[in-house]
Amino acid sequence: MKLIALPLHLLSYPSADILYTVYRHIGILCIWLMSAVFCFHSPIYKRSPDLTKSPMTKSEQLLRIDNHDFTMRPAFGGPPIPVGVDVQVESLDTISEVDMDFTMTLYLRHYWKDERLSFPSTNNQSMTFDSRLVKKIWVPDMFFVHSKRSFIHDTTTDNVMLRVYPDGNVLYSLRVTVTAMCNMDLSRFPLDTQTCSLEIESYAYTDDDLMLYWKKGNESLNTDDRISLSQFLIQKFHTTTKLAFYSSTGWYNRLYIHFTLRRHIFFFLLQTYFPATLMVMLSWVSFWIDRRAVPARVPLGITTVLTMSTIITGVNASMPRVSYIKAVDIYLWVSFVFVFLSVIEYAAVNYLSTVQERKERKLRERLPCTCGIGNPDEMMIDPQITGYGSMDVNTTGNYGMPENGGRQEQILAQVALNDPQIANRVKPSRGYVNIWIDTHAIDKYSRVVFPGAYILFNIIYWSIYS
């Protein structure tokens, strides 16, 4: 093998470029190490640790959140945990007869003791938290029985407050709006009084695990003095406690908030009762109108009937379709019957008048000509012929007699029937002898009977329902 010989100075000494590069990198490394040491020891660059980014905040460390299993109730396996409740009613918003429900906004507060949350304190000062800590500890699982809709207010943040005391006592408060069912009895509407209830109960824990009670008895319920409703007068609030049984899960404590409402009647007097009464009184006007004024009496009767129908339809449109009769239905339908009977009364008067005129016409056709009578007027006042004295003509007047000589025709017919020769030519008939029917008498009696009956009905109605 043949070796290649290299110059000796190339193997012994490195080049100048290589040395420069090595020294340059060593200098940069030294400068960087000196800067790091300076920054670490300088007080300007020292910062406190960011507690918000630590896995556990100071409050959670104090309450030992991670040291316990808060999915279990306090004192699990022991006696039931007492949970006291009090309520502050903020507003009673709406009462709906159609939907049979009410809407209420309230502050619901729970009180219990959880020794797992106790912490050392020298001044016995409590700690208050928002909804973020509520999700990490055990709280009672309350719900509203028979509620249709409910929500916790979240403006500007969740309206939830948690207050923990050093001995482990806990106050949990939240602001809720709930729409719940209210079974109303409308048989006395609108003169009714309704009692509705808001029911609070634990969803999962029976009375063996959780004892729910009003913290201060009946004083646990507070209301705002400014609460008012447009249609109702709030008479009273009160609380009760009962046990509810479910066949598949057992017995549960249930809290009740009862409130009694009495309906204001003045609105319905103006909108329903007064118009109906005026329509009935208007129908009586036809009794004073001449029976021959058909264009006046018929439209009046039809107008009152249609108006009553409109009132009844308007009232029922805003009411639920219940299967029983309400107090307002009784009043409106009786008023409708009075209006309808006034129309029937005129139909009866008109029919009897027509029958009377037909009988008179037939009698005039069967009677002989009275032209042979010298002076019919003298015969009418002759008591020996007619049976009427002079006082009869003056006292009877024209009431009940048709115009155009109606009374004269009656007396002439009586004269003709008293003549034996004429009477033999006319077939005896009671219908033709007593031919006059006073159709005005029906109107005359209606002027008294209709108002009297309606006043009697009002006396009975208001004495029962008021």
Secondary structure, 3 states (H helix, E strand, C coil): CCCCCCCHHHHHCCCHHHHHHHHHHHHHHHHHHHHHHHHHHCHHHCCCCCHHHCCCCHHHHHHCHHHCCCCCCCCCCCCCEEEEEEEEEEEEEEEECCCCEEEEEEEEEEEEECHHHCCCCCCCCCEEECHHHHCCCCCCCEEEECEEEEEECCCCCCCEEEEECCCCEEEEEEEEEEEEECCCCCCCCCCCEEEEEEEEEECCCCCCCEEEEECCHHHHEEECCCCCCCCEEEEEEEEEEEEEEECCCEEEEEEEEEEEEEECCHHHHHHHHHHHHHHHHHHHHHHHCCCCCHHHHHHHHHHHHHHHHHHHHHHHHCCCCCCCCCHHHHHHHHHHHHHHHHHHHHHHHHHHHHHHHHHHHHHHHHCCCHHHCCCHHHHHCCHHHHCCCHHHHHHHCCCCCCCCCHHHHHHHHHHHHHCHHHHHHCCCCHHHHCCCCCCHHHHHHHHHHHHHHHHHHHHHHHHHHC
